[in-house]
Amino acid sequence: MPINFGIVGLGMIARFHAKAIAATSGAELTAVFSRDKKKARDFSKEFGAAPYTDLDKFLDHANLDAISICTPSGNHLEPCIAAAKAGKHVVCEKPLEINTTRIDKMISACRSSNVLLSGIFPRRFNSSTRLLKDAIDANRFGEINMADAYIKWWRSQAYYESGDWRGTWRLDGGGALMNQSIHTIDLLLYLMGPIDNVRAETRRRGHTSIEVEDTAVALCEFQSGAIGVIQGSTASWSKTGHPAEIHITGSRGSVFMADDCFRVWEFVDESEEDQVIRNKFMLQKGLIAAGGADPSAIDYSWHARNYEDIVYALTNEVNPKITGEEARRAVAVVGAIYESAASEGKRVEVL
């Protein structure tokens, strides 16, 4: 029997979830919820799922196994707790919530009800990520000394004005870091392990009428001893968008990953596979960055790979690769960056 999903919140990102569920073997979208009756009706017609405007009735939908939360970030906690109490598994779009206090309540609620809680970070499932992770695990870099994340994206003022929650502390939880850069920050943590502490500065440089940062720089110290920087922006204009990049350099190798490609793949100890990787995955000119200038310019297949892992976990009663605890880590880093920036760049531990 398939895992029956329902979607809570029917904004732009919900369409990627719906398409990903449809593309995932063993998954089926059976119900959708929005407080907006027209949104619920239109979405249900497009994707063939039962529409609801009452959350309790939605959660009581026959054979509903799991919900996918696609509401604004600061509205993730309440539907998560309601779903957990109803015995439904929970999948939640990034970030899991706007701070670790609220995330801990989500984790606790799901643990108490013995239901799964999984976050959405599709970049972990890219082919380039697997190749880079394998190289790190095989110690091909020697001593890794630097690991950096660069997310120099563009969002227009109209983007922030398209929803009254965008660019607010209460519902967006932050700006360029919490909303856009969090994907790459999670990826950096997945590849490199925990960040111990940060020192940071944030600014609002390219937008008006938003509460949050559109430009940020943080110096990070990893538990491994490596250091690095995180640069996040939604004030870096580009027609096609700049790809999000991760740079990892060590005593015996360097890799610069850009979205699902590489700009650099070099090691002291070369193998035959290295040239195959360069031939297949090197960044091509004119490539449109995934979400770099247009938030809808992403491929739902990235989400589908995330859902494949979740369906496998539910079917085999094992943990997904992105548990609630895993999804919490990136929010903890962003929260520490905000704390450091608010205190004139003092060193802040990541908890």
C-alpha positions as CSV (number, residue, x, y, z in Angstrom):
1,M,0.0,0.0,0.0
2,P,1.3,3.5,-0.8
3,I,2.1,6.1,1.9
4,N,-0.8,8.6,1.8
5,F,0.3,12.2,2.2
6,G,-1.6,15.4,2.8
7,I,-0.2,18.9,2.3
8,V,-0.8,21.7,4.8
9,G,-0.3,25.2,3.2
10,L,-0.7,25.7,-0.5
11,G,1.7,28.4,-1.5
12,M,4.4,28.2,-4.2
13,I,6.5,25.5,-2.5
14,A,3.5,23.2,-2.1
15,R,3.4,22.6,-5.8
16,F,6.9,21.1,-5.7
17,H,5.9,18.8,-2.9
18,A,2.8,17.7,-4.8
19,K,4.8,17.0,-8.0
20,A,7.5,15.2,-6.0
21,I,4.9,13.0,-4.2
22,A,3.4,12.1,-7.6
23,A,6.8,11.2,-8.9
24,T,7.8,9.0,-5.9
25,S,7.0,5.3,-6.1
26,G,5.1,4.3,-3.0
27,A,3.7,7.7,-2.3
28,E,0.3,9.3,-3.0
29,L,-1.2,12.7,-2.4
30,T,-4.7,12.2,-1.0
31,A,-5.7,15.5,0.8
32,V,-4.7,19.2,0.9
33,F,-5.4,21.9,3.5
34,S,-5.6,25.7,3.3
35,R,-7.7,28.2,5.2
36,D,-8.3,29.8,1.8
37,K,-11.3,27.9,0.3
38,K,-10.4,28.8,-3.3
39,K,-6.8,27.7,-2.9
40,A,-7.9,24.4,-1.5
41,R,-10.4,23.8,-4.2
42,D,-8.1,24.8,-7.1
43,F,-5.1,22.8,-5.8
44,S,-7.3,19.7,-5.2
45,K,-8.6,19.9,-8.8
46,E,-5.1,20.1,-10.2
47,F,-3.6,17.3,-8.2
48,G,-6.6,15.1,-7.5
49,A,-6.7,15.3,-3.7
50,A,-9.5,16.0,-1.3
51,P,-9.7,19.7,-0.2
52,Y,-10.1,20.8,3.4
53,T,-10.3,24.2,5.1
54,D,-10.7,22.6,8.6
55,L,-7.4,21.2,10.0
56,D,-9.1,18.7,12.3
57,K,-11.2,17.3,9.5
58,F,-8.1,17.2,7.2
59,L,-6.2,15.2,9.8
60,D,-9.1,12.8,10.1
61,H,-9.1,12.1,6.3
62,A,-9.4,8.4,5.7
63,N,-6.1,6.5,5.5
64,L,-4.0,9.7,5.8
65,D,-0.5,8.5,6.9
66,A,1.7,11.7,6.8
67,I,1.4,15.4,6.3
68,S,3.8,17.7,4.5
69,I,4.0,21.2,6.1
70,C,4.4,24.0,3.5
71,T,3.1,27.0,5.5
72,P,5.3,30.0,6.2
73,S,8.3,29.0,8.4
74,G,6.9,30.5,11.7
75,N,3.7,28.5,11.2
76,H,5.3,25.0,11.2
77,L,5.0,24.2,14.9
78,E,1.2,24.2,15.4
79,P,0.3,21.8,12.5
80,C,3.2,19.6,13.4
81,I,2.0,19.2,17.0
82,A,-1.6,18.7,15.8
83,A,-0.5,16.0,13.3
84,A,1.7,14.2,15.9
85,K,-1.2,14.1,18.3
86,A,-3.4,12.6,15.5
87,G,-0.7,9.9,14.9
88,K,0.4,11.3,11.5
89,H,4.0,11.4,10.4
90,V,5.4,14.8,9.6
91,V,7.5,16.1,6.7
92,C,8.4,19.7,6.9
93,E,9.7,22.2,4.4
94,K,12.9,24.1,5.4
95,P,13.6,25.6,7.8
96,L,12.0,23.2,10.3
97,E,11.0,26.3,12.3
98,I,12.3,29.8,13.0
99,N,14.3,28.9,16.1
100,T,15.5,25.9,18.0
101,T,13.1,26.3,20.9
102,R,10.2,25.8,18.5
103,I,12.0,23.0,16.8
104,D,12.6,21.2,20.0
105,K,8.9,21.3,20.7
106,M,8.3,19.7,17.3
107,I,10.8,17.0,17.9
108,S,9.4,16.2,21.4
109,A,5.8,16.0,20.1
110,C,6.7,13.6,17.3
111,R,8.8,11.5,19.7
112,S,6.0,11.3,22.2
113,S,3.6,10.1,19.6
114,N,6.1,7.7,18.0
115,V,5.8,9.3,14.6
116,L,8.5,10.3,12.1
117,L,9.6,13.9,11.7
118,S,11.7,14.7,8.6
119,G,13.0,17.9,7.1
120,I,13.3,18.9,3.4
121,F,16.9,19.5,2.3
122,P,16.9,18.2,-1.3
123,R,20.5,19.2,-2.1
124,R,21.8,16.4,0.2
125,F,20.5,14.0,-2.4
126,N,22.3,15.5,-5.4
127,S,24.8,13.4,-7.3
128,S,27.5,16.0,-6.7
129,T,26.9,15.9,-3.0
130,R,27.4,12.1,-2.9
131,L,30.7,12.4,-4.9
132,L,32.0,15.1,-2.6
133,K,30.9,13.3,0.6
134,D,32.6,10.1,-0.6
135,A,35.8,12.0,-1.3
136,I,35.7,13.5,2.2
137,D,35.0,10.1,3.9
138,A,37.9,8.6,1.9
139,N,40.3,11.3,3.3
140,R,41.2,12.4,-0.2
141,F,41.6,16.0,1.0
142,G,44.2,15.2,3.6
143,E,43.8,17.7,6.4
144,I,40.8,19.9,5.5
145,N,41.7,23.4,6.5
146,M,38.9,25.5,5.0
147,A,35.2,24.9,4.2
148,D,33.0,27.7,2.8
149,A,29.5,28.4,1.7
150,Y,28.6,31.1,-0.8
151,I,25.0,32.0,-1.6
152,K,24.9,35.2,-3.5
153,W,21.3,35.3,-4.8
154,W,18.8,37.9,-5.8
155,R,15.2,38.6,-4.6
156,S,13.3,41.7,-5.8
157,Q,11.4,44.0,-3.6
158,A,8.3,42.6,-5.2
159,Y,9.2,39.2,-4.0
160,Y,9.2,40.4,-0.4
161,E,5.9,42.2,-0.9
162,S,4.2,39.2,-2.4
163,G,3.4,37.8,1.0
164,D,3.0,39.7,4.3
165,W,5.1,37.0,6.1
166,R,8.1,37.5,3.9
167,G,11.0,39.4,5.4
168,T,9.6,39.3,8.9
169,W,11.2,37.9,12.0
170,R,8.0,36.4,13.3
171,L,7.1,34.3,10.3
172,D,10.2,34.2,8.0
173,G,12.6,33.9,11.0
174,G,15.2,35.9,9.2
175,G,16.2,36.8,5.7
176,A,18.9,35.7,3.3
177,L,20.3,33.2,5.8
178,M,17.2,31.6,7.3
179,N,15.1,31.5,4.1
180,Q,17.5,31.1,1.2
181,S,21.0,30.1,2.4
182,I,19.8,27.5,4.9
183,H,19.9,24.8,2.2
184,T,23.6,25.3,1.6
185,I,24.3,25.8,5.3
186,D,22.7,22.4,5.9
187,L,24.8,20.9,3.1
188,L,28.0,22.4,4.7
189,L,27.1,20.7,8.0
190,Y,26.3,17.4,6.3
191,L,29.7,17.4,4.6
192,M,31.9,18.8,7.3
193,G,30.2,18.0,10.6
194,P,29.3,20.4,13.4
195,I,30.2,24.1,13.6
196,D,31.4,25.0,17.1
197,N,31.1,28.8,17.0
198,V,30.6,31.8,14.7
199,R,31.4,35.5,14.4
200,A,29.2,37.4,12.1
201,E,27.9,40.7,10.6
202,T,24.6,41.2,8.9
203,R,23.2,44.1,6.9
204,R,20.1,45.2,5.0
205,R,21.6,46.7,1.8
206,G,19.3,46.2,-1.2
207,H,15.8,46.2,0.1
208,T,13.3,48.4,1.9
209,S,10.3,47.6,4.1
210,I,11.8,44.3,5.4
211,E,12.8,43.6,8.9
212,V,15.5,41.1,8.2
213,E,19.0,40.9,6.6
214,D,19.6,40.6,2.9
215,T,23.4,40.4,3.3
216,A,25.4,38.4,5.8
217,V,29.0,37.2,6.4
218,A,30.0,34.7,9.2
219,L,33.4,33.3,10.2
220,C,32.9,29.7,11.3
221,E,35.0,27.3,13.3
222,F,34.2,23.6,12.8
223,Q,34.5,20.9,15.4
224,S,37.2,19.3,13.2
225,G,39.4,22.4,13.6
226,A,38.8,23.7,10.0
227,I,37.6,27.3,9.6
228,G,35.5,28.8,6.9
229,V,33.0,31.5,5.9
230,I,29.3,31.6,5.2
231,Q,28.2,34.4,2.8
232,G,24.5,34.8,2.2
233,S,22.7,37.4,0.2
234,T,19.4,38.2,-1.6
235,A,20.9,41.5,-2.8
236,S,23.3,40.2,-5.4
237,W,21.6,40.8,-8.7
238,S,22.0,38.4,-11.6
239,K,19.7,37.7,-14.6
240,T,20.0,33.9,-14.2
241,G,21.3,33.8,-10.7
242,H,24.6,32.7,-9.2
243,P,24.8,29.1,-8.2
244,A,25.1,28.3,-4.5
245,E,28.7,27.1,-3.9
246,I,30.6,25.1,-1.3
247,H,34.4,25.2,-1.4
248,I,36.4,22.6,0.5
249,T,40.2,22.7,0.5
250,G,42.8,20.6,2.2
251,S,46.4,19.6,2.1
252,R,45.9,17.1,-0.7
253,G,42.8,18.3,-2.6
254,S,40.4,21.1,-3.5
255,V,36.7,20.9,-4.6
256,F,34.4,23.9,-5.5
257,M,30.8,22.6,-5.9
258,A,28.3,24.9,-7.6
259,D,24.7,23.6,-7.3
260,D,24.9,20.0,-8.7
261,C,28.1,20.7,-10.6
262,F,31.8,21.4,-9.9
263,R,34.0,24.3,-10.8
264,V,37.1,22.6,-9.3
265,W,37.8,18.9,-8.7
266,E,41.5,18.4,-8.0
267,F,43.5,16.0,-5.9
268,V,47.1,15.1,-5.4
269,D,46.4,11.5,-5.8
270,E,44.4,11.4,-9.1
271,S,42.3,8.4,-10.1
272,E,40.7,7.5,-13.4
273,E,37.3,8.4,-12.0
274,D,38.4,12.0,-11.4
275,Q,38.5,12.7,-15.1
276,V,35.1,11.0,-15.6
277,I,33.7,13.3,-12.9
278,R,35.2,16.4,-14.5
279,N,33.9,15.4,-17.9
280,K,30.4,14.8,-16.5
281,F,29.9,17.3,-13.7
282,M,31.9,20.4,-14.6
283,L,29.9,23.7,-14.5
284,Q,28.8,24.8,-17.9
285,K,28.5,28.5,-19.0
286,G,25.0,29.8,-19.1
287,L,23.6,27.4,-16.5
288,I,20.6,28.8,-14.7
289,A,21.2,28.6,-11.0
290,A,18.7,26.6,-9.0
291,G,16.7,29.3,-7.2
292,G,19.4,31.9,-7.6
293,A,17.3,34.7,-9.1
294,D,13.9,33.0,-9.3
295,P,12.6,31.0,-6.3
296,S,10.5,28.9,-8.6
297,A,13.4,28.0,-10.9
298,I,14.1,24.6,-9.2
299,D,13.5,21.1,-10.3
300,Y,10.9,19.1,-8.3
301,S,13.0,16.0,-8.9
302,W,15.3,17.3,-6.1
303,H,12.3,17.1,-3.7
304,A,11.4,13.7,-5.1
305,R,14.7,12.2,-4.1
306,N,14.1,13.6,-0.6
307,Y,10.6,11.9,-0.6
308,E,12.1,8.6,-1.8
309,D,14.2,8.5,1.3
310,I,11.2,9.4,3.5
311,V,9.0,6.7,1.9
312,Y,11.8,4.2,2.3
313,A,12.1,5.1,6.0
314,L,8.4,4.8,6.7
315,T,8.1,1.5,4.7
316,N,11.1,-0.1,6.5
317,E,10.6,1.5,9.9
318,V,14.0,3.2,10.0
319,N,15.1,6.8,10.4
320,P,15.2,9.0,7.4
321,K,18.5,10.7,6.5
322,I,17.1,14.0,7.5
323,T,15.6,13.6,11.0
324,G,14.2,16.4,13.0
325,E,17.5,16.5,14.9
326,E,19.4,16.8,11.6
327,A,17.2,19.5,10.3
328,R,17.6,21.4,13.6
329,R,21.4,21.9,13.1
330,A,21.2,24.5,10.3
331,V,18.7,26.6,12.2
332,A,21.0,26.5,15.3
333,V,23.9,27.8,13.1
334,V,21.7,30.6,11.7
335,G,20.5,31.5,15.1
336,A,24.0,31.8,16.4
337,I,25.0,34.0,13.4
338,Y,22.1,36.3,14.2
339,E,23.1,36.5,17.9
340,S,26.7,37.3,17.0
341,A,25.6,40.0,14.5
342,A,23.4,41.6,17.1
343,S,26.3,41.7,19.6
344,E,28.7,43.4,17.2
345,G,30.4,40.3,16.0
346,K,31.2,38.5,19.2
347,R,32.0,34.8,19.2
348,V,28.8,32.7,19.8
349,E,28.7,29.0,20.4
350,V,26.3,26.9,18.3
351,L,24.0,25.0,20.6
